[in-house]
Amino acid sequence: MQTLDYAVLGFYFLLVTAIGLYCFRKVKGSGDFFVAGGKIPWWLGGVSHHVSGYSGVVFVGLAAIAYEDGLTVYVWWACSVAFACLLGAIWIGPRWARLRLTLGIESPTEYLAMRYNILTQQIMAWCGVLLKLFDVGAKWASIGILLHGFTGLPITLGVLISGAISLAYITIGGLWADLYNDFLQFFVQVGAGVVLFVATVSHLGGIGSVTGIWVQLPADHSNLFNGDYTALFAIGFMIVASLSYNGGTWNLAARYIGAPSARSARKTAMLSGTLYLIWPLVLFFPMWAAPIVLPDLADPSQSYVMLARQFLPAGLVGLVLAAMFAATTSMTSSDSNTISAVVTRDILPVMSPKFRKMDQKKGLRIARLTTFTFMALTLMIGIEAERFGGVLGLIIAWFGALIGPVSVPMVLGLLPPFRHADARAAITSIFAGFAAFVVLTYGLKADIDLRTMVPASTSIVVFGFMAWLRRNEPLAQPIVDLMRGLSGKDETKS
């Protein structure tokens, strides 16, 4: 990192701060803070949904997989997420938008009290908050590693700097600040990614290297499935992604909830999925080529960092770091905003009567306080990430395996085929998935493909089977009305 690189990074920080200050004026109450007042344009929601699926983990953890195993990371990660977005466009995304339009929800778990009961809502809310503590903590750890690789800063200091900058804009600008930061981040990431792509192609001899590298790489690097990342793992990840990217990961549900109409939410999902099919092909190319440029690399997770340092002139290195930094702060801030919505709207009112029936201004004050508190806790976990199995251990083994069981009642509960599933089905399916994870991880010590696939699949089977057992029982009228509203049978054409 040279002086010009630090100047580029500093300019990005100023832009982020300016976005937060600009959005402060747009936030008048909790509805603006959590769901942007239900006014998110589809193009902004689609870009935000897309980049909210990235973090520094892509440039560290997935970079290591690309270095060691090749093409498979695009197949099981990017293609699975694109497929999940397609499902979202058809069945899920529009239903989240209709929930806000019919019930006025501001958090993704708010509707669970009506759909099941308060106990189910609280179990899912608490489980989701605890899981996100570790997930966001892992993302802070990844950006600390990246800052260390570029600047030499101690990882702990890098985590603290990242957190402080994120706190500065998300606590004052809410979801609007997060959306506009995502839009800025997208262009920064594309600019940095294209520059490194061109530099790598030029170094390898020109445009022919785009296909030519596969002859120079180990033969298995061009396989669709390689190493630990088998076809079974890909199927398992696709199941988890279909749940996660359609509402199981709450900050992504917020992009749909904040859409002004069901049609807008559908377009949001389609745009995000299209970007997942196209952009990773450019982004991952330098990572795939890294074994040729940097053979026998001791730490493959540093491959992207080292390529940027080797190929890019002063100023552009700072741009690449800004892109990685932006990707992480975007995702962590988005998560924190949505967790704050769940805590403010769904957990605190159950814990104490003084948090019930809050007006928009009081809700906004509590929202900012809970956002700050949650981010502070995740920063502590990020500093101690290695105690929990490192970045990949946190993301793939823990969050990747457990998000499925928690997501099943939330996402499938929106769909008519599961309308007969009640609170018992929801709770039983969650704990059945947890039990499967514990048995596989600590009892059988199963491979990663089974640990990824089985917990979510177990929850789906249990949830579906219990719904089927009740198929002949009459539904309560509120559930009938809810399902009718979610299907859009009463909505006007828009």
Secondary structure, 3 states (H helix, E strand, C coil): CCHHHHHHHHHHHHHHHHHHHHHHCCCCCHHHHHHHHHCCCHHHHHHHHHHCCCCHHHHHHHHHHHHHHCCHHHHHHHHHHHHHHHHHHHHHHHHHHHHHHHHCCCCCCCCHHHHCCHHHHHHHHHHHHHHHHHHHHHHHHHHHHHHHHHHCCCHHHHHHHHHHHHHHHHHHHHHHHHHHHHHHHHHHHHHHHHHHHHHHHHHCCCCCHHHHHHHHCCHHHHCCCECCECHHHHHHHHHHHHHHHHHHCHHHHHHHHCCCCHHHHHHHHHHHHHHHHHHHHHHHHHHHHHHHHCCCCCCHHHHHHHHHHHHCCCCHHHHHHHHHHHHHHHHHHHHHHHHHHHHHHHHHHHHCHHHCCCCHHHHHHHHHHHHHHHHHHHHHHHHCHHHHCHHHHHHHHHHHHHHHHHHHHHHHCCCHHHCCCCHHHHHHHHHHHHHHHHHHHHHCCCCHHHHHHHHHHHHHHHHHHHHHHCCCCCCCHHHHHHHHHHCCCCCCCC
